[in-house]
Amino acid sequence: MPDFKTENALVLSFRPLGERSYIITLLTQEHGRHSGVIQTRRPPDVGTWVHARWQARLSEQMGRFFLEEKKNTSALFLDDAKRLACLAALCALLDRLLPERQVFEDIYQHVYTFIHTLECDAFLRNYALLELTLLEALGFGLDMTACAGGGDRKNLAYISPKTGRAISREKGLPYHDKLLPLPAFLWQPKAAADIHDIRASLQLTGYFLRHHALGQELPKLRDYFISLLT
């Protein structure tokens, strides 16, 4: 009987299956995004960290999860609309993007670190950088090492929507309406990032997530989160 050892996992989503059962999807470190059935009156909230054990008769079956709740992150931010929406958006995005049972240990570690520092002042900047990391881990990383048009690499200001390569302000200005703005903090670690930079960053990563990594619209919870960034 296939079984995996108990491991830490993040609740990404759940949906009802009968009166006292749910199909729940978790982000696990060693087994990736993984779904299974739980029997309970009330499932753990999205964004909750759990100890999870999965069991099934055959490895290709959905199987059952046995969960022990460890930390309900969303409950910590019930009075903080932006952080709560950020957490919900992240979980929905991971649930939509990641293929079932494909291991992405780097993504797990980055998500773990981000959520455990969600209370910090720089959480919006950190989230924007996390989406950039997701793109790279899924094989759609942006090239911000040089100007694709041979311009000054110290003055990068745009990204080509076709190639994902950076373009300097000088070379890109004549075509600025066909290019995507590149906030400086995405390629300069010490650069400041205001709310306009964060929104521009999420528009940039959203474009590539939608057109290259996902091939469909992004979760509405992400749109709602962005709408709060004023």
C-alpha positions as CSV (number, residue, x, y, z in Angstrom):
1,M,0.0,0.0,0.0
2,P,1.7,3.3,-1.1
3,D,2.3,5.7,1.7
4,F,4.6,8.6,2.3
5,K,6.0,9.6,5.6
6,T,4.5,12.5,7.5
7,E,5.8,15.8,6.1
8,N,5.1,19.5,6.4
9,A,2.7,20.8,3.8
10,L,0.8,23.9,2.9
11,V,-3.0,23.8,2.2
12,L,-3.6,25.3,-1.3
13,S,-7.3,24.5,-1.8
14,F,-10.2,22.2,-0.9
15,R,-13.6,21.4,-2.3
16,P,-16.5,19.3,-0.9
17,L,-16.9,15.6,-1.7
18,G,-20.0,14.5,0.0
19,E,-21.2,15.6,3.4
20,R,-18.1,15.0,5.5
21,S,-15.3,14.6,2.9
22,Y,-13.2,17.0,0.9
23,I,-10.7,16.8,-1.8
24,I,-7.7,18.8,-0.5
25,T,-4.6,19.9,-2.4
26,L,-1.3,20.5,-0.6
27,L,2.1,21.8,-1.5
28,T,4.6,19.3,-0.1
29,Q,8.4,19.4,-0.2
30,E,9.0,15.8,-1.4
31,H,6.0,15.1,-3.4
32,G,5.1,18.5,-4.9
33,R,1.5,19.6,-5.4
34,H,-0.5,16.6,-4.1
35,S,-4.3,16.0,-3.8
36,G,-6.2,13.5,-1.7
37,V,-9.4,13.0,0.2
38,I,-9.8,13.9,3.9
39,Q,-12.7,13.0,6.1
40,T,-13.7,15.9,8.4
41,R,-16.5,18.2,9.3
42,R,-14.3,21.2,8.6
43,P,-11.1,21.3,6.5
44,P,-8.1,23.4,7.5
45,D,-8.1,26.9,6.0
46,V,-6.2,27.7,2.8
47,G,-2.7,28.9,3.9
48,T,-2.6,26.5,6.9
49,W,0.6,24.5,7.5
50,V,-0.1,20.9,8.4
51,H,1.7,17.6,9.0
52,A,0.4,15.3,6.2
53,R,0.4,11.6,5.6
54,W,-1.0,10.2,2.4
55,Q,-2.1,6.6,1.9
56,A,-3.6,4.7,-1.1
57,R,-3.9,1.1,-2.3
58,L,-2.2,2.0,-5.6
59,S,0.2,4.9,-6.3
60,E,-2.0,6.2,-9.2
61,Q,-5.0,6.6,-7.0
62,M,-6.0,9.9,-5.3
63,G,-5.8,8.3,-1.9
64,R,-6.5,9.7,1.5
65,F,-4.7,12.3,3.6
66,F,-4.4,12.2,7.4
67,L,-3.6,15.7,8.6
68,E,-2.5,17.4,11.8
69,E,-2.9,21.2,11.8
70,K,0.3,23.0,12.8
71,K,-0.1,26.7,12.0
72,N,-3.1,28.6,10.5
73,T,-1.3,31.5,8.8
74,S,-4.5,33.1,7.5
75,A,-5.9,33.4,11.0
76,L,-3.0,35.6,11.9
77,F,-4.0,38.2,9.4
78,L,-7.8,38.4,9.6
79,D,-7.5,42.1,10.3
80,D,-5.0,42.7,7.5
81,A,-6.7,42.7,4.1
82,K,-3.5,43.0,2.0
83,R,-1.6,40.2,3.7
84,L,-4.6,37.9,3.8
85,A,-5.3,38.6,0.1
86,C,-1.6,38.0,-0.7
87,L,-1.6,34.6,1.0
88,A,-4.8,33.6,-0.8
89,A,-3.5,34.8,-4.1
90,L,-0.2,32.8,-3.7
91,C,-2.0,29.6,-2.7
92,A,-4.4,29.9,-5.7
93,L,-1.5,30.6,-8.1
94,L,0.4,27.6,-6.9
95,D,-2.7,25.4,-7.1
96,R,-3.2,26.6,-10.7
97,L,0.4,26.5,-11.9
98,L,2.0,23.5,-10.5
99,P,1.5,20.1,-12.1
100,E,0.3,17.2,-9.9
101,R,3.0,15.3,-8.0
102,Q,5.9,17.0,-9.7
103,V,8.6,17.9,-7.1
104,F,9.8,21.6,-7.0
105,E,11.9,21.7,-3.8
106,D,13.1,25.2,-4.6
107,I,9.6,26.5,-4.9
108,Y,8.6,24.9,-1.7
109,Q,11.6,26.4,0.2
110,H,10.9,29.9,-1.3
111,V,7.2,29.6,-0.4
112,Y,8.0,28.4,3.1
113,T,10.3,31.3,3.7
114,F,7.9,33.9,2.3
115,I,4.9,32.8,4.3
116,H,7.0,32.6,7.5
117,T,8.1,36.2,7.0
118,L,4.7,37.5,5.8
119,E,4.4,39.9,8.7
120,C,7.5,41.8,7.7
121,D,7.2,45.3,6.2
122,A,8.7,44.2,2.8
123,F,6.2,41.5,2.2
124,L,4.9,43.1,-1.1
125,R,8.4,43.4,-2.5
126,N,9.1,39.8,-1.4
127,Y,5.9,38.5,-3.0
128,A,6.8,40.2,-6.3
129,L,10.2,38.6,-6.2
130,L,8.6,35.3,-5.4
131,E,6.5,35.4,-8.6
132,L,9.7,36.0,-10.5
133,T,11.2,32.9,-8.8
134,L,8.2,30.9,-9.8
135,L,8.6,31.8,-13.4
136,E,12.3,30.8,-13.4
137,A,11.5,27.5,-11.6
138,L,8.9,26.6,-14.2
139,G,11.4,27.3,-17.0
140,F,10.3,30.8,-18.1
141,G,12.9,32.9,-16.4
142,L,13.5,36.4,-17.6
143,D,16.9,37.5,-18.8
144,M,17.9,40.7,-17.0
145,T,21.7,40.2,-17.3
146,A,22.1,42.5,-20.3
147,C,20.3,44.7,-22.9
148,A,19.1,42.6,-25.8
149,G,19.6,45.5,-28.1
150,G,23.2,46.1,-27.1
151,G,22.4,49.1,-24.9
152,D,23.7,50.1,-21.4
153,R,23.2,47.1,-19.1
154,K,23.2,49.5,-16.1
155,N,20.0,51.3,-17.4
156,L,17.6,48.4,-18.1
157,A,14.0,49.6,-18.2
158,Y,11.9,47.2,-20.3
159,I,11.3,43.5,-21.0
160,S,10.4,42.2,-24.4
161,P,7.1,40.3,-24.2
162,K,8.3,38.0,-27.0
163,T,11.7,37.0,-25.7
164,G,11.6,37.8,-22.0
165,R,14.9,39.7,-22.4
166,A,15.7,43.1,-20.9
167,I,16.2,46.2,-22.9
168,S,17.8,49.5,-21.8
169,R,15.8,52.7,-21.6
170,E,17.7,54.2,-24.5
171,K,17.1,51.3,-26.9
172,G,13.6,50.6,-25.7
173,L,12.2,54.2,-25.6
174,P,11.2,54.3,-29.3
175,Y,9.2,51.0,-28.8
176,H,8.0,51.6,-25.2
177,D,4.3,51.0,-26.1
178,K,5.2,47.5,-27.3
179,L,7.4,46.6,-24.3
180,L,6.7,45.8,-20.7
181,P,8.1,48.1,-18.0
182,L,10.9,46.6,-15.9
183,P,11.0,47.9,-12.3
184,A,14.6,48.5,-11.1
185,F,14.2,46.4,-7.9
186,L,13.8,43.2,-10.0
187,W,17.4,43.4,-11.2
188,Q,19.0,45.8,-8.7
189,P,18.7,44.2,-5.2
190,K,19.3,47.6,-3.5
191,A,16.8,49.6,-5.5
192,A,13.7,50.9,-3.7
193,A,10.3,49.7,-4.6
194,D,7.1,51.8,-4.1
195,I,3.6,50.6,-4.7
196,H,3.7,51.6,-8.4
197,D,6.8,49.4,-8.8
198,I,5.1,46.5,-7.1
199,R,2.1,46.7,-9.4
200,A,4.3,47.0,-12.5
201,S,6.3,44.0,-11.4
202,L,3.1,41.9,-10.9
203,Q,1.8,43.0,-14.3
204,L,5.1,41.9,-15.8
205,T,5.2,38.4,-14.1
206,G,1.5,38.1,-14.7
207,Y,2.0,38.5,-18.4
208,F,4.5,35.7,-18.6
209,L,2.7,33.4,-16.2
210,R,-0.5,33.8,-18.2
211,H,1.0,33.5,-21.7
212,H,3.9,31.1,-21.2
213,A,3.6,29.2,-17.9
214,L,-0.1,28.7,-17.6
215,G,-1.7,29.4,-21.0
216,Q,-4.9,30.7,-19.4
217,E,-6.2,33.4,-17.1
218,L,-4.6,33.8,-13.7
219,P,-6.7,33.2,-10.5
220,K,-9.2,35.9,-9.7
221,L,-7.8,36.0,-6.1
222,R,-4.6,37.3,-7.6
223,D,-6.6,40.1,-9.4
224,Y,-8.3,40.9,-6.1
225,F,-5.0,41.2,-4.3
226,I,-3.6,43.5,-6.9
227,S,-6.7,45.7,-6.7
228,L,-5.8,46.4,-3.0
229,L,-2.4,47.8,-4.0
230,T,-3.3,51.5,-4.0
